[in-house]
Amino acid sequence: MSPTPDSVLLRHAPATVHGRYLVQPPRPGARELWLVGFHGYAQSAEVFLGDLAGLSRARHWRVISVQALHPFYAGRSEQVVANWMTRQDRELAIADNVAYVDAVADQLEREFGAPQAIVFAGFSQGVAMAYRAGLLGRRRCAAIIACGGDVPPELEHAPARPWPLVLAATGRGDAYYPPERLERDLLLLRARRPDARTLVFEGGHEWSAALAEAAGALLDEIAAGPAA
């Protein structure tokens, strides 16, 4: 007898998996400031580490690039890339990812000491992770840098918690996250944090040089400000 939809039971079991993250130390004598990044879909921690490390002030920060927990091969190549989540079991995936970021931060603190400031940065699919890490994770952050991705919808009704400063950016020709969607997100961002910033640069779905310049200036502000 073939199973019917009414006779099939769906259950979930917790599992322990290991994620990977890369750490680039700051210049000698620098304070303990963390720039923690989350790559886009079908990227890797190595690729995004290069983008983060290219920021003008990154050498004064400990740069951490976190890789998503779901690796796969890119096409027919042997290149390993990763994905943060799909819509399936969405709430469980969000909880797993936030717990993963907290675990990464715990290990960083044990190894290097407590940070004086944290900035979370995300590109594309990693933007949602940057927002979730900053607003659902255990550690408060000073700022979020978001390029090419939406504010996750569940954060519209997140528990009351002060929002960090946000720099949200996209390319004028970005087909995945066009400037019109950034403008809609800005309504939510400014309602939570009136000084939220946006940047629309010439380009497409990319981590651009214009964004790198703006993000580097923001890192300077955080490093010099009271949050640090």
Legacy VTK file of the C-alpha trace (Angstrom):
# vtk DataFile Version 3.0
C-alpha trace
ASCII
DATASET POLYDATA
POINTS 228 float
0.000 0.000 0.000
1.443 3.342 -1.015
1.684 6.035 1.668
-0.763 8.907 1.473
-0.013 12.474 2.519
-2.146 11.979 5.615
-0.164 8.915 6.710
3.358 10.380 6.373
4.783 11.922 9.540
7.355 14.700 9.442
9.843 14.846 12.293
13.122 16.693 12.888
16.222 15.491 14.719
19.032 17.772 15.921
22.467 17.124 14.475
25.964 18.389 15.179
27.926 19.642 12.180
31.167 21.565 11.945
31.466 24.849 10.102
34.627 26.602 9.003
35.728 30.191 9.268
38.865 32.050 8.311
40.615 34.606 10.502
42.988 37.314 9.311
44.749 38.945 12.255
45.033 42.727 12.575
48.286 44.595 12.419
50.488 44.184 15.530
49.375 46.346 18.431
45.843 46.878 17.120
42.884 46.722 19.450
40.527 43.745 19.394
37.965 44.836 16.794
36.068 42.225 14.804
34.809 42.472 11.232
32.731 39.318 10.718
31.529 38.533 7.200
28.993 36.219 5.550
29.422 35.326 1.874
26.747 35.061 -0.792
25.120 32.023 -2.374
27.583 29.667 -4.115
30.566 31.538 -2.710
33.081 30.508 -0.082
34.682 31.973 3.006
37.958 32.311 1.103
36.389 34.453 -1.621
34.635 36.794 0.788
37.695 37.095 3.011
39.415 38.750 0.069
36.582 41.270 -0.263
36.606 42.063 3.449
40.364 42.265 3.711
40.362 44.737 0.823
38.562 47.375 2.877
40.782 50.374 3.460
40.926 49.999 7.242
40.638 46.225 7.489
44.245 45.831 8.644
43.242 47.480 11.934
40.523 44.850 12.480
40.488 41.120 13.014
38.720 39.961 9.846
36.630 36.795 10.096
34.926 35.178 7.115
32.349 32.563 8.104
31.371 29.816 5.676
27.798 28.540 5.429
27.029 25.109 6.823
25.816 23.600 3.537
28.743 23.090 1.115
28.400 21.782 -2.428
30.429 21.594 -5.618
30.081 24.466 -8.074
28.751 22.892 -11.261
31.012 20.115 -12.511
34.125 21.617 -10.972
35.857 20.580 -7.776
35.442 24.048 -6.305
33.583 23.884 -2.993
31.056 26.640 -2.345
28.243 26.898 0.176
24.652 27.927 0.828
23.176 29.381 4.008
19.666 27.976 3.800
16.591 27.307 1.673
12.917 27.917 2.419
12.539 24.331 3.682
12.318 24.218 7.500
13.103 27.910 7.450
12.640 28.661 11.164
14.858 25.744 12.197
17.534 26.815 9.718
17.506 30.369 11.062
17.920 29.116 14.628
20.755 26.778 13.568
22.572 29.566 11.737
22.288 32.049 14.614
23.562 29.402 17.044
26.446 28.708 14.656
27.472 32.374 14.589
27.300 32.494 18.389
29.548 29.412 18.540
32.068 31.027 16.169
32.113 34.155 18.346
32.574 32.039 21.486
35.633 30.365 19.968
37.054 33.670 18.779
36.696 35.161 22.230
38.383 32.179 23.876
41.281 32.425 21.447
41.735 36.188 21.098
39.818 37.825 23.954
36.618 39.848 24.028
36.134 42.340 21.196
35.830 46.055 21.798
33.485 46.333 18.823
31.921 44.012 16.251
30.759 44.834 12.726
28.816 42.201 10.770
28.983 42.346 6.968
27.090 40.346 4.372
26.815 40.072 0.617
23.741 38.772 -1.238
22.391 35.735 0.662
24.830 36.570 3.456
23.047 39.886 4.095
20.264 38.100 5.965
22.914 36.412 8.088
24.528 39.746 8.952
21.182 41.158 10.087
20.310 38.024 12.056
23.717 37.864 13.719
23.432 41.497 14.759
19.846 41.365 16.018
19.262 37.768 17.111
22.723 36.670 18.213
24.036 36.923 21.763
26.573 39.631 21.014
25.601 43.184 20.186
27.282 44.765 17.212
28.154 48.354 16.441
27.158 48.219 12.769
25.895 46.060 9.924
27.166 46.378 6.343
24.662 44.888 3.890
25.236 44.668 0.140
22.809 43.193 -2.358
20.237 41.625 -0.035
17.018 42.275 1.878
16.309 42.800 5.540
14.890 39.387 6.605
11.111 39.652 7.081
11.098 38.112 10.556
13.144 41.034 11.885
10.232 43.398 11.304
8.712 41.853 14.429
11.888 40.949 16.305
11.986 41.536 20.077
12.669 45.123 21.053
16.424 45.611 20.873
18.401 48.652 19.822
19.360 48.410 16.174
22.974 49.052 15.244
24.021 51.528 12.602
23.322 50.056 9.136
24.976 50.733 5.791
22.777 49.109 3.127
23.974 49.144 -0.472
23.184 47.852 -3.921
24.186 48.375 -7.523
22.120 50.527 -9.824
21.908 47.567 -12.201
21.430 44.830 -9.581
18.666 42.543 -10.874
18.487 40.548 -7.619
18.207 43.487 -5.229
17.339 46.579 -7.280
17.432 50.079 -5.789
13.627 50.036 -5.436
13.837 47.214 -2.906
16.565 49.050 -1.041
14.234 52.048 -0.785
11.513 49.825 0.710
13.975 48.406 3.228
15.054 51.928 4.109
11.578 52.638 5.502
12.050 49.838 8.048
15.677 50.734 8.739
14.963 54.413 9.369
12.013 53.499 11.625
14.438 51.502 13.778
17.503 53.677 13.352
17.031 57.159 11.834
20.701 57.473 10.874
20.677 54.307 8.706
22.705 54.861 5.534
22.246 53.690 1.963
24.490 53.598 -1.058
23.503 53.000 -4.682
26.641 52.511 -6.736
27.277 52.111 -10.451
27.339 48.388 -11.060
25.367 45.206 -10.591
25.155 42.398 -8.053
28.651 42.804 -6.660
30.815 43.924 -3.770
32.009 47.093 -5.468
34.926 49.453 -4.966
32.473 52.225 -4.025
31.009 50.046 -1.300
34.474 49.100 -0.080
35.308 52.795 0.304
32.095 53.547 2.230
32.510 50.470 4.405
36.105 51.382 5.175
35.011 54.848 6.309
32.382 53.260 8.541
35.002 51.028 10.140
37.041 54.144 10.887
34.052 55.728 12.618
33.341 52.645 14.716
36.982 52.279 15.727
37.136 55.922 16.821
33.736 56.064 18.505
32.468 55.203 21.998
31.239 51.750 20.876
34.864 50.703 20.504
LINES 1 229
228 0 1 2 3 4 5 6 7 8 9 10 11 12 13 14 15 16 17 18 19 20 21 22 23 24 25 26 27 28 29 30 31 32 33 34 35 36 37 38 39 40 41 42 43 44 45 46 47 48 49 50 51 52 53 54 55 56 57 58 59 60 61 62 63 64 65 66 67 68 69 70 71 72 73 74 75 76 77 78 79 80 81 82 83 84 85 86 87 88 89 90 91 92 93 94 95 96 97 98 99 100 101 102 103 104 105 106 107 108 109 110 111 112 113 114 115 116 117 118 119 120 121 122 123 124 125 126 127 128 129 130 131 132 133 134 135 136 137 138 139 140 141 142 143 144 145 146 147 148 149 150 151 152 153 154 155 156 157 158 159 160 161 162 163 164 165 166 167 168 169 170 171 172 173 174 175 176 177 178 179 180 181 182 183 184 185 186 187 188 189 190 191 192 193 194 195 196 197 198 199 200 201 202 203 204 205 206 207 208 209 210 211 212 213 214 215 216 217 218 219 220 221 222 223 224 225 226 227
